[in-house]
Amino acid sequence: MTFTFVKTALDERQEQGLLRKRRLVSSTRDGLVNIDGNACLNFASNDYLGLSQHPDVLQAFVEGLAEYGAGSTSSPAVCGHMLPHLQLEEALCALLNKSSVLLFNSGFAANQALCQALFNSSPSASIGNTTKTRTGHDQKAFILSDKLMHASFLEGAMHTSARLMRFKHNDIHHLASRLESCLGDTLVATEGVFSMDGDLGHVAKIQNLIAQQASPYQRQFLVDDAHAFGVIGENGLGSVEQTGVNADSIDIIMATFGKALGTAGAFIAGDSALNEFLINFAKHYVYSTAMPPAQAVATLKSLQIMSVGKEREQLKENINTFTSLAKSKGLFLMESSTAIQPLLIGDAVACMQASEKLMTLGIFVPGIRPPTVEKGKARLRITLSALHSQQDIQALVDALCIVRDQQGWGV
């Protein structure tokens, strides 16, 4: 029998209408999903370009399996770093104009590894916010993060001996005041596209602030581009390309393959010294089996397809179609120009009821509740894909209007 507090915590979540349950997907194809036995149009997936089902990506997976087997069988620090991994890293280096790229099994692992490797120390080596560095010297260290950074980064930051400070979402003035108070080496972090709101991070403004604000301490800038890479920018290279910032001025870029590229895994791009440091000190990298080489082969093919731009153009067209139709019907979306189009409901219970009602109409849109988002800001998180047709988007808008009129939200 498990600990008593386990059932207590679950009962509390149930009473609050916040208890999560898994849904069973039995098939997914061409923007359709069979979920919990219901055939629906899928407006929940992060497969923004539809590349998870692209025939060339699937064929690359097959060829990778035939050549390298089903798994890497070892940590990359032992014998798990294989030719497809190197080829994918080199391709990303060339595209992003970075000297080094390191692959991880997930974006969660990459963010955790980065924070804990850079700022980790044993409890006995920390006094207050002073970190005993690997060279044996005491120095204060800070992690300064946008309030809406992903949980993977915030959890990683909280489990270091650096002091975690957060600035108001996309508030450059608040960031500036916070940064002035960081009397030590500081990692500043934001996202290219925020996963729950769908809005863009102020990458260029933050980079400019860091460059202009004089300090005797080192400051590094991290951009989490998980929901931007492959989607925004002239060539789909994410927020750095979108904003026109020199890649050299962005010290660290983290992005994932499980969204726009349709496979799985993630990478950290930086300078050679950073990634050599991670190879030696990032436990999530050293002690994990490397991603399957066949996955790397498929991801490289997906990267090549993304670069052509056909799917990105289709996605842009779908975003424009949806936002125009929604506006014409009086659906009040949160401010977003990306594939993530949140519709704020507010009440968590009403939000989940709306999601369930949409499913009965053949539309799958997940309800997002606290603690994933702030209390009182539950929303339907609509995600668009290049796989959606104009008819699919019209059906979505019609269904949203039906549920709105039944429940009375947004009026």
URCOR-V974709 format. One record per backbone hydrogen bond with DSSP energy under -0.5 kcal/mol. NH is the residue of the N-H (numbers start at 1). CO is the residue of the C=O. Records with the same first field share a line. If there is no record, write none. Layout:
NH: CO + CO
This chain:
6: 3
7: 3
8: 4
9: 5
10: 6
11: 7
12: 8
13: 9
14: 10
15: 11
16: 12
17: 14
18: 13
19: 13
25: 23
26: 24 + 34
27: 34
29: 32
32: 29
33: 40
34: 27
35: 33 + 38
36: 24
38: 35
40: 33 + 38
41: 362
42: 31
43: 41 + 364
48: 46
50: 47
53: 50
54: 51
57: 54
58: 54
59: 55
60: 56
61: 57
62: 58
63: 59
64: 60
65: 61
66: 62
67: 63
68: 64
69: 65
72: 290
76: 285 + 288
78: 75
79: 75
80: 75
82: 80
85: 82
86: 82
87: 83
88: 84
89: 85
90: 86
91: 87
92: 88
93: 89
94: 90
95: 91
96: 92
97: 93
98: 93
100: 270
102: 268
104: 266
110: 106
111: 107
112: 108
113: 109
114: 110
115: 111
116: 112
117: 113
118: 114
119: 115
120: 116
125: 122
126: 123
127: 130
130: 127
131: 129 + 139
132: 125
133: 131 + 137
136: 133
139: 131
141: 129
142: 185
143: 163
144: 187
145: 143 + 165
146: 189
147: 167
149: 146
153: 150
154: 150
155: 151
156: 152
157: 153
158: 154
159: 155
160: 157
161: 119
163: 141
164: 162
165: 143 + 163
167: 145
171: 168
172: 170
175: 171
176: 172
177: 173
178: 174
179: 175
180: 176
181: 177 + 178
182: 179
183: 181
184: 182
185: 140
186: 218
187: 142
188: 186 + 220
189: 144
190: 222
192: 224
194: 199
198: 194
201: 192
203: 201
206: 202
207: 203
208: 204
209: 205
210: 206
211: 207
212: 208
213: 209
214: 212
220: 186
222: 188 + 220
223: 252
224: 190 + 222
225: 223 + 254
228: 225
229: 225
230: 236
231: 228
232: 228
236: 233
238: 232
242: 238
243: 239
244: 240 + 241
245: 240
249: 246
250: 247
251: 249
252: 221
253: 269
254: 223
255: 267
257: 265
258: 265
262: 259
263: 257
266: 104
267: 255
268: 102
269: 253
270: 100
275: 271
276: 272
277: 273
278: 274
279: 275
280: 276
281: 277
282: 278
283: 281
285: 282
286: 282
287: 283
288: 285
290: 74
295: 292
296: 292
297: 293
298: 294
299: 295
300: 296
301: 297
302: 298
303: 299
304: 300
305: 301
306: 302
307: 303
308: 304 + 305
309: 305 + 306
313: 309
314: 310
315: 311
316: 312
317: 313
318: 314
319: 315
320: 316
321: 317
322: 318
323: 319
324: 320
325: 321
326: 322
327: 323
328: 324
329: 325
330: 327
331: 326
332: 330
333: 331
334: 342
336: 334
338: 198
341: 339 + 382
342: 340
343: 380
344: 342
345: 378
346: 378
347: 345
351: 347
352: 348
353: 349
354: 350
355: 351
356: 352
357: 353
358: 354
359: 355
360: 356
361: 357 + 358
362: 359
363: 358
364: 41
365: 363
366: 381
368: 379
369: 367
372: 369
373: 369
377: 374
378: 346
379: 368
380: 343
381: 366 + 379
382: 341 + 380
383: 43
384: 339
386: 48
388: 385
393: 389
394: 390
395: 391
396: 392
397: 393
398: 394
399: 395
400: 396
401: 397
402: 398
403: 399
404: 400
405: 401
406: 402
407: 403
408: 404
411: 408
